[in-house]
Amino acid sequence: MADGNFNRSPLASNNYQSGVRAGRMTMRTLAIKAFEAHINTCFPGASEEEKLGMIESFKNALQ
């Protein structure tokens, strides 16, 4: 017997695309932090300006 709610899902609504975007942003943030750590380890004598330039070019490459 139909009660008018026959087309409703028993599960809560889930926005899959929103989760995908959140996951991508999380991975992007982790990648940038890992790259910063790598730069600091491999180039300890580099100036802050050089390091920031490398990090910015890495961020642009991720897009």
KOLVO-370913 format. One line per 4 residues: number of its first residue (from 1); for each residue x, y, z of N, C-alpha, C. Coordinates in Angstrom, 2 decimals, padded with zeros to 5 digits. Example, Ala and Ser with C-alpha at 12.3 -4.5 7.8 and 13.67 -1.06 7.14 Angstrom:
<sites>
1> 013.19:-005.69:007.80:012.30:-004.50:007.80:013.20:-003.30:007.80 | 012.85:-002.25:007.08:013.67:-001.06:007.14:012.90:000.03:007.87
</sites>
This chain:
<sites>
1> 000.83:-001.17:000.00:000.00:000.00:000.00:000.88:001.24:000.00 | 000.72:002.06:-001.00:001.55:003.25:-001.13:001.07:004.34:-000.17 | 002.03:004.97:000.47:001.69:006.04:001.39:002.15:007.40:000.88 | 002.58:007.47:-000.36:003.02:008.74:-000.92:004.52:008.95:-000.80
5> 005.22:008.10:-000.07:006.65:008.24:000.10:007.40:007.08:-000.56 | 006.82:006.47:-001.56:007.40:005.29:-002.17:008.68:005.58:-002.94 | 008.93:006.82:-003.33:010.12:007.13:-004.10:011.25:007.69:-003.25 | 011.10:007.70:-001.96:012.14:008.23:-001.08:013.11:007.14:-000.70
9> 014.34:007.51:-000.67:015.38:006.55:-000.31:015.41:006.38:001.20 | 015.61:005.17:001.67:015.71:004.97:003.13:017.02:005.50:003.70 | 017.99:005.81:002.83:019.27:006.33:003.28:019.25:007.85:003.27 | 020.08:008.42:004.09:020.19:009.88:004.10:020.80:010.35:002.79
13> 020.45:011.55:002.37:021.00:012.06:001.12:022.50:012.27:001.28 | 023.22:011.99:000.22:024.67:012.10:000.25:025.12:012.78:-001.03 | 025.79:013.88:-000.90:026.27:014.60:-002.06:027.67:014.08:-002.39 | 027.74:013.15:-003.32:029.00:012.50:-003.69:030.02:013.50:-004.19
17> 029.60:014.41:-005.04:030.54:015.36:-005.63:031.17:016.25:-004.58 | 030.43:016.60:-003.56:030.97:017.42:-002.48:032.08:016.67:-001.75 | 031.89:015.39:-001.55:032.91:014.57:-000.90:034.16:014.44:-001.75 | 033.97:014.36:-003.06:035.12:014.27:-003.96:035.93:015.55:-003.89
21> 035.25:016.69:-003.91:035.95:017.97:-003.83:036.68:018.10:-002.49 | 036.05:017.70:-001.42:036.69:017.78:-000.11:037.92:016.90:-000.06 | 037.84:015.71:-000.65:038.99:014.82:-000.69:040.12:015.38:-001.51 | 039.80:016.00:-002.63:040.84:016.61:-003.46:041.54:017.74:-002.73
25> 040.77:018.57:-002.05:041.38:019.68:-001.32:042.25:019.18:-000.17 | 041.81:018.12:000.49:042.62:017.54:001.57:043.94:017.01:001.01 | 043.87:016.29:-000.10:045.08:015.75:-000.70:045.99:016.86:-001.23 | 045.40:017.92:-001.74:046.21:019.05:-002.22:046.95:019.69:-001.06
29> 046.27:019.88:000.05:046.90:020.47:001.23:048.03:019.59:001.74 | 047.80:018.27:001.79:048.83:017.35:002.24:050.03:017.36:001.29 | 049.77:017.44:000.00:050.85:017.47:-000.98:051.69:018.74:-000.83 | 051.05:019.85:-000.59:051.79:021.11:-000.43:052.63:021.07:000.84
33> 052.08:020.54:001.92:052.85:020.43:003.17:054.04:019.49:003.00 | 053.84:018.38:002.29:054.93:017.45:002.05:056.00:018.09:001.17 | 055.60:018.87:000.19:056.55:019.55:-000.68:057.34:020.59:000.11 | 056.68:021.32:000.99:057.39:022.30:001.83:058.44:021.61:002.70
37> 058.08:020.46:003.28:059.04:019.71:004.10:060.20:019.23:003.24 | 059.90:018.79:002.02:060.95:018.33:001.11:061.88:019.48:000.73 | 061.34:020.63:000.44:062.15:021.80:000.10:063.06:022.17:001.26 | 062.52:022.18:002.47:063.32:022.54:003.64:064.43:021.53:003.89
41> 064.19:020.26:003.55:065.20:019.22:003.76:066.27:019.26:002.67 | 065.86:019.38:001.43:066.80:019.30:000.30:067.53:020.61:000.02 | 066.92:021.73:000.36:067.53:023.03:000.08:067.59:023.87:001.37 | 068.39:023.43:002.35:068.43:024.19:003.62:069.05:025.58:003.47
45> 069.90:025.76:002.46:070.56:027.06:002.29:069.79:028.03:001.42 | 068.68:027.62:000.87:067.90:028.49:-000.01:067.22:029.59:000.80 | 067.10:030.74:000.18:066.44:031.85:000.87:064.93:031.59:000.92 | 064.27:032.32:001.79:062.81:032.17:001.92:062.10:032.55:000.62
49> 062.65:033.54:-000.06:062.05:033.98:-001.32:062.13:032.87:-002.37 | 063.26:032.18:-002.44:063.41:031.08:-003.38:062.47:029.93:-003.03 | 062.37:029.63:-001.75:061.48:028.55:-001.31:060.03:028.87:-001.64 | 059.63:030.12:-001.37:058.26:030.52:-001.68:057.98:030.44:-003.18
53> 058.99:030.79:-003.99:058.83:030.69:-005.43:058.63:029.25:-005.88 | 059.39:028.33:-005.31:059.24:026.92:-005.65:057.88:026.39:-005.21 | 057.45:026.80:-004.03:056.16:026.34:-003.51:055.02:026.89:-004.37 | 055.12:028.14:-004.78:054.08:028.73:-005.64:054.02:028.03:-006.99
57> 055.17:027.69:-007.56:055.15:026.99:-008.85:054.57:025.59:-008.68 | 054.82:024.97:-007.54:054.23:023.64:-007.27:052.72:023.75:-007.13 | 052.24:024.77:-006.44:050.79:024.98:-006.29:050.14:025.20:-007.64 | 050.80:025.96:-008.51:050.24:026.20:-009.86:050.22:024.92:-010.67
61> 051.21:024.06:-010.47:051.25:022.79:-011.20:050.14:021.86:-010.75 | 049.68:021.98:-009.51:048.62:021.12:-009.01:047.25:021.48:-009.59 | 047.08:022.67:-010.06:045.78:023.07:-010.58:045.59:022.52:-011.92
</sites>
